[in-house]
Amino acid sequence: MGDSDDIIVTAPVEEKSNENVSENGDDVEKQGPSELPQLKRKLKSRHLQMIAIGGTIGTGLFIGSGGAIAKSGPAGALIGYIFVGTIVYSVMQSLGEMATYIPISGAFTSYATRFVDPSLGFSMGWIYWFSWAMTYALELSATGLIIQYWDKQLSIGIFISVFWVVITLLNFLPVSFYGEFEFWFSSIKILTVVGFLIFAICIDAGAGQHGYLGFHTWGTPGAFAPYLLDSTGPLAKFVGFWAVLIQAGFSYQGTELVGIAAGETENPRKNVPAAIKKTFYRILFFFVFTVFFIGLLVPYDNPELLSSASDATASPFVIAAKLAGVKVLPGLINAVLLFVVLSAANSNVYSGSRILVGLAQDGSAPAFLKRTTKNGVPYAAVTFTAAFGLLAFLNLSNNGGTVFTWLLNITAVAGFITWACINGCHIAFMRALAARNIPRDTLPYKSMWQPAFAWYGLFFNLLIIFTQGFTAFIPWNTSNFFVAYISVILFVVLYVGHKLVMRTKFVPSIEADIDTGCLLHDDTTWSIEVPTTAWGKFWAWLA
């Protein structure tokens, strides 16, 4: 729905003292000794809702889910995605409570610096930024590979150049443009997933060339697949299940974008909790149901599930359509994948630039990265992040492609490290509140099942981080070991190096800064979007 579909209702404005009101009438956050970046709260509720959805739905779902079926079978993949979904929900609950109380840009690094240890904020922030910068280069490369699906003669260098310019320039526009861009691209993703679910139900019920399918793939070749080991026993099937946990985690990464966008969201005390609360249902609907139906339509021993391609030929959606005798879907899915990749590239630059702003604010990055335009765009951070997208040109040479692959492997576990740090920061945040005798019942948003839920997420995130490279041990392969754990090694080096140089100490709970950036009072001027058309009401219901 566009802005023309909405009625804007403005709540009564309370009288405020001049020290808490900016020139344009917006609430000003309580500031500490250093001035906070002048970012603008221009993201509306519908923008944040779609960022929460679109940040998760990407190539991990459209392509990577096929590999999950191949490794663990339909039942193993389904259980794996549900289990990792609970971990993600624990992370979002932890993030929601902090981001609502202190809605600032670069929230992850700031929370770690304030509540746990400045060295943790430094190392987590830089490795997380690096993952977004390198992923931007990956997405630019993927655009060329996707377009080559239609014409193999085209050079990917052409599309790397074109889309680098487009995405980079887009991020120099006010943040409301980013929100609008993500809103419509996320809408395309949602329609595609919903369309596939309807298609899958019809095919499974007998609309395809093979008639009624039911749960036939669960019987032949089976519900669980052995992986890596020669046997077909329980251990081999458990190894497959554990491999799916890693794959599912990569697919879910991006859910935390809500926390990054909180610093530029209108009325964060109302809009951020609304996005957080619905995360679980989105995970259930878009991921779990999709994996379930793929498992019904495609047997895990289908060789195309393990394709290394980046275009539609590797998508389990397309493989399911081929098996059903539907020939028009591959081209359509490939077009959707192009939108998916462009949306991801746009989010890469946005997220990376805001993380840099947070690092600069905490003194962990050069101060010039805090500079913003009059419209609140951190142009220095955007330029610095976008420049790394040019590394995509390494793929034009064989040797450069090898280097590029290694750089990407450094970022592979950055999402899990970030999730673990968010859970850890929330545990420290709760201790800081308790040290000041601030009841959690007074918070704008109180997350559920705490602190047990945060400890649950922290434990399993750490477990996956340390076991995600287990394939290097079956059999032992030194190269694969370093590829799998180079990101963990880099994180430790960043942490220890910062600790030795800066001589930082762990932050006592009573000294944790829970004031800087905290809104002094509830926002009292906000826009309520009331859809008036059938189309608008549909999106309101979906979001």
Solvent accessible surface area in square Angstrom, and as a share of the most:
residue,aa,sasa,rsa
1,M,11,0.05
2,G,19,0.18
3,D,83,0.43
4,S,111,0.72
5,D,25,0.13
6,D,20,0.10
7,I,93,0.47
8,I,93,0.47
9,V,67,0.39
10,T,84,0.49
11,A,13,0.10
12,P,117,0.74
13,V,97,0.56
14,E,111,0.50
15,E,175,0.79
16,K,49,0.21
17,S,59,0.38
18,N,141,0.72
19,E,144,0.64
20,N,27,0.14
21,V,47,0.27
22,S,44,0.28
23,E,188,0.84
24,N,92,0.47
25,G,36,0.35
26,D,67,0.34
27,D,28,0.14
28,V,45,0.26
29,E,27,0.12
30,K,87,0.37
31,Q,79,0.35
32,G,27,0.26
33,P,150,0.95
34,S,54,0.35
35,E,109,0.49
36,L,15,0.07
37,P,29,0.19
38,Q,89,0.39
39,L,25,0.12
40,K,59,0.25
41,R,48,0.17
42,K,88,0.37
43,L,0,0.00
44,K,47,0.20
45,S,34,0.22
46,R,10,0.04
47,H,4,0.02
48,L,0,0.00
49,Q,10,0.05
50,M,1,0.00
51,I,1,0.01
52,A,5,0.04
53,I,4,0.02
54,G,5,0.05
55,G,17,0.16
56,T,11,0.06
57,I,3,0.02
58,G,14,0.13
59,T,48,0.28
60,G,20,0.19
61,L,0,0.00
62,F,0,0.00
63,I,30,0.15
64,G,17,0.16
65,S,0,0.00
66,G,0,0.00
67,G,13,0.13
68,A,0,0.00
69,I,0,0.00
70,A,15,0.12
71,K,45,0.19
72,S,1,0.00
73,G,0,0.00
74,P,2,0.01
75,A,6,0.05
76,G,0,0.00
77,A,0,0.00
78,L,28,0.14
79,I,85,0.43
80,G,0,0.00
81,Y,0,0.00
82,I,80,0.41
83,F,47,0.19
84,V,0,0.00
85,G,2,0.02
86,T,42,0.24
87,I,1,0.01
88,V,1,0.00
89,Y,19,0.07
90,S,0,0.00
91,V,1,0.00
92,M,1,0.00
93,Q,1,0.01
94,S,0,0.00
95,L,0,0.00
96,G,0,0.00
97,E,0,0.00
98,M,0,0.00
99,A,0,0.00
100,T,0,0.00
101,Y,29,0.11
102,I,0,0.00
103,P,0,0.00
104,I,11,0.06
105,S,15,0.10
106,G,0,0.00
107,A,0,0.00
108,F,3,0.01
109,T,1,0.00
110,S,2,0.01
111,Y,2,0.01
112,A,0,0.00
113,T,25,0.15
114,R,25,0.09
115,F,5,0.02
116,V,33,0.19
117,D,0,0.00
118,P,38,0.24
119,S,0,0.00
120,L,28,0.14
121,G,1,0.01
122,F,42,0.17
123,S,0,0.00
124,M,1,0.00
125,G,0,0.00
126,W,49,0.17
127,I,2,0.01
128,Y,5,0.02
129,W,10,0.03
130,F,38,0.16
131,S,12,0.08
132,W,30,0.10
133,A,0,0.00
134,M,0,0.00
135,T,33,0.19
136,Y,0,0.00
137,A,0,0.00
138,L,75,0.37
139,E,16,0.07
140,L,0,0.00
141,S,5,0.03
142,A,13,0.10
143,T,0,0.00
144,G,0,0.00
145,L,72,0.36
146,I,1,0.01
147,I,24,0.12
148,Q,38,0.17
149,Y,57,0.22
150,W,130,0.46
151,D,60,0.31
152,K,138,0.59
153,Q,163,0.73
154,L,62,0.31
155,S,56,0.36
156,I,20,0.10
157,G,11,0.10
158,I,91,0.46
159,F,31,0.13
160,I,0,0.00
161,S,48,0.31
162,V,75,0.43
163,F,31,0.13
164,W,58,0.20
165,V,70,0.40
166,V,76,0.44
167,I,1,0.01
168,T,11,0.06
169,L,108,0.54
170,L,30,0.15
171,N,7,0.03
172,F,71,0.30
173,L,73,0.36
174,P,30,0.19
175,V,6,0.03
176,S,38,0.25
177,F,103,0.43
178,Y,7,0.03
179,G,0,0.00
180,E,50,0.22
181,F,43,0.18
182,E,2,0.01
183,F,2,0.01
184,W,101,0.35
185,F,28,0.12
186,S,0,0.00
187,S,5,0.03
188,I,51,0.26
189,K,3,0.01
190,I,1,0.00
191,L,84,0.42
192,T,21,0.12
193,V,0,0.00
194,V,36,0.21
195,G,36,0.34
196,F,10,0.04
197,L,11,0.05
198,I,101,0.51
199,F,42,0.18
200,A,0,0.00
201,I,92,0.46
202,C,63,0.38
203,I,13,0.06
204,D,18,0.09
205,A,68,0.53
206,G,29,0.28
207,A,73,0.57
208,G,18,0.17
209,Q,119,0.53
210,H,119,0.53
211,G,27,0.26
212,Y,166,0.63
213,L,29,0.15
214,G,3,0.03
215,F,113,0.47
216,H,82,0.37
217,T,1,0.00
218,W,66,0.23
219,G,62,0.59
220,T,106,0.61
221,P,45,0.28
222,G,13,0.12
223,A,23,0.18
224,F,78,0.33
225,A,1,0.01
226,P,41,0.26
227,Y,51,0.20
228,L,77,0.38
229,L,53,0.26
230,D,151,0.78
231,S,63,0.41
232,T,98,0.57
233,G,25,0.24
234,P,118,0.74
235,L,117,0.58
236,A,0,0.00
237,K,71,0.30
238,F,112,0.46
239,V,13,0.08
240,G,0,0.00
241,F,37,0.16
242,W,37,0.13
243,A,7,0.05
244,V,0,0.00
245,L,0,0.00
246,I,18,0.09
247,Q,33,0.15
248,A,0,0.00
249,G,0,0.00
250,F,75,0.31
251,S,3,0.02
252,Y,0,0.00
253,Q,45,0.20
254,G,1,0.01
255,T,3,0.02
256,E,2,0.01
257,L,2,0.01
258,V,0,0.00
259,G,0,0.00
260,I,0,0.00
261,A,0,0.00
262,A,0,0.00
263,G,7,0.07
264,E,0,0.00
265,T,0,0.00
266,E,43,0.19
267,N,9,0.05
268,P,0,0.00
269,R,38,0.14
270,K,101,0.43
271,N,21,0.11
272,V,0,0.00
273,P,10,0.06
274,A,31,0.24
275,A,0,0.00
276,I,1,0.00
277,K,109,0.46
278,K,81,0.34
279,T,4,0.02
280,F,80,0.33
281,Y,141,0.54
282,R,23,0.08
283,I,8,0.04
284,L,72,0.36
285,F,72,0.30
286,F,7,0.03
287,F,3,0.01
288,V,10,0.06
289,F,79,0.33
290,T,0,0.00
291,V,0,0.00
292,F,50,0.21
293,F,31,0.13
294,I,0,0.00
295,G,0,0.00
296,L,4,0.02
297,L,8,0.04
298,V,0,0.00
299,P,33,0.21
300,Y,38,0.14
301,D,89,0.46
302,N,21,0.11
303,P,113,0.71
304,E,73,0.33
305,L,7,0.03
306,L,119,0.59
307,S,51,0.33
308,S,117,0.76
309,A,38,0.30
310,S,40,0.26
311,D,12,0.06
312,A,0,0.00
313,T,53,0.31
314,A,4,0.03
315,S,0,0.00
316,P,0,0.00
317,F,0,0.00
318,V,1,0.00
319,I,2,0.01
320,A,1,0.01
321,A,0,0.00
322,K,93,0.39
323,L,60,0.30
324,A,8,0.06
325,G,36,0.35
326,V,46,0.26
327,K,182,0.77
328,V,125,0.72
329,L,29,0.15
330,P,18,0.11
331,G,28,0.26
332,L,110,0.55
333,I,6,0.03
334,N,0,0.00
335,A,33,0.26
336,V,11,0.07
337,L,0,0.00
338,L,34,0.17
339,F,75,0.31
340,V,1,0.01
341,V,0,0.00
342,L,20,0.10
343,S,1,0.01
344,A,25,0.20
345,A,0,0.00
346,N,0,0.00
347,S,6,0.04
348,N,1,0.01
349,V,0,0.00
350,Y,3,0.01
351,S,0,0.00
352,G,0,0.00
353,S,0,0.00
354,R,4,0.02
355,I,0,0.00
356,L,0,0.00
357,V,1,0.00
358,G,1,0.01
359,L,1,0.00
360,A,5,0.04
361,Q,30,0.13
362,D,43,0.22
363,G,66,0.63
364,S,17,0.11
365,A,14,0.11
366,P,71,0.45
367,A,71,0.55
368,F,92,0.38
369,L,3,0.01
370,K,57,0.24
371,R,142,0.52
372,T,34,0.20
373,T,52,0.31
374,K,197,0.84
375,N,86,0.44
376,G,3,0.03
377,V,1,0.01
378,P,0,0.00
379,Y,84,0.32
380,A,12,0.09
381,A,0,0.00
382,V,0,0.00
383,T,73,0.43
384,F,78,0.33
385,T,0,0.00
386,A,1,0.01
387,A,47,0.36
388,F,56,0.23
389,G,0,0.00
390,L,80,0.40
391,L,54,0.27
392,A,0,0.00
393,F,70,0.29
394,L,53,0.26
395,N,51,0.26
396,L,95,0.47
397,S,61,0.40
398,N,143,0.73
399,N,125,0.64
400,G,9,0.09
401,G,15,0.15
402,T,80,0.46
403,V,81,0.47
404,F,5,0.02
405,T,73,0.42
406,W,97,0.34
407,L,42,0.21
408,L,32,0.16
409,N,35,0.18
410,I,29,0.14
411,T,15,0.09
412,A,38,0.29
413,V,1,0.00
414,A,0,0.00
415,G,5,0.05
416,F,1,0.00
417,I,9,0.05
418,T,0,0.00
419,W,2,0.01
420,A,6,0.05
421,C,13,0.08
422,I,3,0.02
423,N,0,0.00
424,G,21,0.20
425,C,2,0.01
426,H,0,0.00
427,I,10,0.05
428,A,18,0.14
429,F,0,0.00
430,M,20,0.09
431,R,137,0.50
432,A,0,0.00
433,L,1,0.00
434,A,71,0.55
435,A,40,0.31
436,R,82,0.30
437,N,132,0.68
438,I,50,0.25
439,P,76,0.48
440,R,47,0.17
441,D,108,0.56
442,T,93,0.54
443,L,14,0.07
444,P,48,0.30
445,Y,15,0.06
446,K,102,0.43
447,S,3,0.02
448,M,76,0.34
449,W,169,0.59
450,Q,27,0.12
451,P,71,0.45
452,A,71,0.55
453,F,20,0.08
454,A,0,0.00
455,W,120,0.42
456,Y,66,0.25
457,G,0,0.00
458,L,31,0.15
459,F,122,0.51
460,F,45,0.19
461,N,0,0.00
462,L,71,0.35
463,L,60,0.30
464,I,1,0.00
465,I,8,0.04
466,F,124,0.52
467,T,41,0.24
468,Q,20,0.09
469,G,1,0.01
470,F,31,0.13
471,T,56,0.32
472,A,1,0.01
473,F,108,0.45
474,I,54,0.27
475,P,117,0.74
476,W,137,0.48
477,N,62,0.32
478,T,71,0.41
479,S,63,0.41
480,N,73,0.38
481,F,53,0.22
482,F,90,0.38
483,V,37,0.21
484,A,21,0.16
485,Y,21,0.08
486,I,42,0.21
487,S,0,0.00
488,V,21,0.12
489,I,68,0.35
490,L,56,0.28
491,F,33,0.14
492,V,74,0.42
493,V,91,0.52
494,L,42,0.21
495,Y,48,0.18
496,V,67,0.38
497,G,32,0.31
498,H,26,0.12
499,K,44,0.18
500,L,106,0.53
501,V,117,0.67
502,M,114,0.51
503,R,187,0.68
504,T,25,0.14
505,K,165,0.70
506,F,136,0.57
507,V,35,0.20
508,P,67,0.42
509,S,42,0.27
510,I,102,0.52
511,E,119,0.54
512,A,1,0.01
513,D,50,0.26
514,I,1,0.01
515,D,54,0.28
516,T,16,0.09
517,G,0,0.00
518,C,16,0.10
519,L,7,0.03
520,L,88,0.44
521,H,65,0.29
522,D,82,0.43
523,D,14,0.07
524,T,15,0.09
525,T,67,0.39
526,W,60,0.21
527,S,40,0.26
528,I,78,0.39
529,E,29,0.13
530,V,62,0.35
531,P,25,0.16
532,T,70,0.41
533,T,55,0.32
534,A,89,0.69
535,W,118,0.41
536,G,0,0.00
537,K,119,0.50
538,F,77,0.32
539,W,2,0.01
540,A,46,0.35
541,W,195,0.68
542,L,32,0.16
543,A,19,0.15
